[in-house]
Structures are given as C-alpha cells and as structure tokens.
Amino acid sequence: MAETKKKSGLISHGIASQNRRARFDYTIKQTVEAGIVLKGPEVKSLRLGRASLAEAWAGEREGELFLFNAYIPEYQGGLLSRFEPRAPRKLLVKRKEMGTLLGAVARDGATLVPLQIHFNDKGLAKVLLGLGEGRKNVDKRHAIAARDWQRDKARLMRAKG
C-alpha cells in the first residue's frame, strides 16, 4: 500500500503508524485487518502520522476486542480535542474472526500484536493485527544473522553486477 500525502501534510491513505519491532519480537502466524472506533480529533491526529504502537497490544474486555496502550497524541488544531492519548479503543472484527483469534490466544498462548494503523482507500482507519508467538533470544539472533547475510549477499551481487 503506497503512502500518499496531501499538500497540507495529512495522510489521505497509507500507513499512519507502524510497529516495526513487533515482527522482530514475535513470529507472526496470521494477520487480520480490523476497524477501530475513533473520535474526530483522534482521526485528525492519526492523519498527521503522530501515533505510536510501540507498547500497544490487543485483548478482550467484556466480550469485545480492544486496542490497549496505543499512543495517539491530542490534536493541537482545535479547541475541543481533549481525549485520553492511551485510552482503550474498540476494534471492529467479525464475531467468527474474534472467536478464532481469542481461541488461539487462550489455547496456544499466542499474543495479539498491532502491526500498523493505516487508512484504506475509503479513508477509514484500520488496524492490522498479528497473531504471534514470542521469540526467544536464540531465534532473534538467527533472524539478525539471516538479515545480515541477505544484506551482504545483495551488496556482493551489486559489486559483481
């Protein structure tokens, strides 16, 4: 999905926030796109690309799926933009998908990790959730070694090219 910006610096569609560390810390087995319930100033703040998913996680509360600890700062452009930056935000998924995800969390000990917040073609904010298992330090070292080897291999191929 290509990121496009308007002249005012707002993101019309594309990635608003990304959790790059999640793919390193977790082995992602499945991804699900979920809608998110936001207020007007929260959407404006997201369109400025100022959100952070670094410490965010998703889970169940009262039979519904919520996004916890995601940081969306207050929008500075208006007077009535008071909201809690780290408030739990409701996620919108189909009941069958939610049952599958929560079943995997309860059964396998998996974790629901938000990978990114983006705007789709209609301009709606969506959250990409990953169902993942935590990696051990050994697995992380293997991932680093594989990434370094790919980088060195590409460098060698360019040099000989």
Secondary structure by P-SEA (a helix, b strand, c coil): cbbbbccccccccccccccccccccccccbbbbbbbbbcaaaaaaaaacccccccbbbbbcccccccccbbbcccccccccccccccbbbbbbcaaaaaaaaaaaaaccccccccbbbbcccbbbbbbccbbbbbcaaaaaaaaaaaaaaaaaaaaaaaac
